[in-house]
């Protein structure tokens, strides 16, 4: 099945929250996938708590990637 979304980041909930806010500021609504929550609801534990993935529509990829790169650089500074 072909997906119209691309994963642009995966990491901690704190970082994902920061990235989502920055993406929404420029009019991009990302999709968040939370593996630990999905596993918990299905009855499985997760080794990595609060690990999330951020996806954006392929049409918005060119605008979204620099935002993510900037957010990651801020956190590492």
N, C-alpha and C positions, 0 to 999 in steps of 0.2 A: 504494500500500500504506500502510495506517495504522500509524503507529509509536506504541508505548506509552512511548517514551522521549523526553525533551527535553534538548537541549544547554543546559547551564547555565554553561559556562565553556570558553574556549579560550585557550591560551597556553603558556608554557614548562613543561618537564618539572618543574622545581623547584617552581613554583607549583602545578601539578597534583598533585604528590606531597603538598604541604601540604594542599590542599583535600580530597584523598581521605582523608587521615588524620583530618581533622576530621569528614568525613561518616561515616566508619566508627565514630568515637567515639559518634555518636548513632544508630547502627544502620542506616545507609544504605550499601548496597553499590553504588557507581557503576560505570558502564561507561566505560572509557577507550578512545578511538580515537586511534591514533598514525599520522597521515598520512605522516610522514617515514619511519617504519619500513615501512609498507605499500609505499610507493614504492620503497624500497631493495630490498625482497624481490622486487618485480616487475621490478627492473632499471632503475628510473628514479631519478635523483638528486633531491634536494629542496632548494629554495632556503632553506627554513626548517628547520633541524635541530632536533630535539627539540620539535616543536610538537605538542601534544596537545589533545584535546577531551574534556570530561567530560559524560557523560549520566547522568540519573537517571530512574527510573520516574516516570511522571506522578503516581502516587499519593503520591509522596514529595516532589514539587516544592515544596509549601508549607513543608516543614521544611528543604529543602536550600538554597533561594535565600538566606535570611538567613545561613547558614553561609558560603556563597561570598562574599557581600558583606562579611562580617566579615573573612574571610581576605584579600581584596583590600585592604580598608582598612588592615589590619595591615602589608601589604607596602609600601603607599604612605606609611605614617607615618614 
